[in-house]
Each structure stands twice: as C-alpha cells, then as structure tokens.
C-alpha cells in the first residue's frame, strides 16, 4: 500500500511540475498539492511487509 501511495504521488507531482510551465495555476497547483499529499501518506504509513520490530529478545530460551 505504501508503494502505491508513493507511485501515485510521484505521478501527480510530475504532471503538476510539467504543466506549471504553461498551464493555469489552479490546474498545476492542484496536481502538485495532490502529489504532495500522496507522497506524505506513502512516507508516513508503515510498510506491513517489513521486518518485525521485536526488541524483546530471542523467541526461544537460551
């Protein structure tokens, strides 16, 4: 899920930057804003498939 947010955010941000050259401010501003929101969500959300943060020690007694 995190990757989907990052990819979507990057696409919207790229479109916003590309249209800022000659486009309407409301158009490219909206794309940039949505891109930043999606990138922020992608960076804030934890990756559920990542390693466990188990700091209690080994599972089996030594």
Secondary structure, DSSP 8 states (H G I E B T S, - for coil): -HHHHHHHHHHHHHHHHHHTTTS-HHHHHHHHHHHHHHHHHHHHS--TTS-----S--SS--
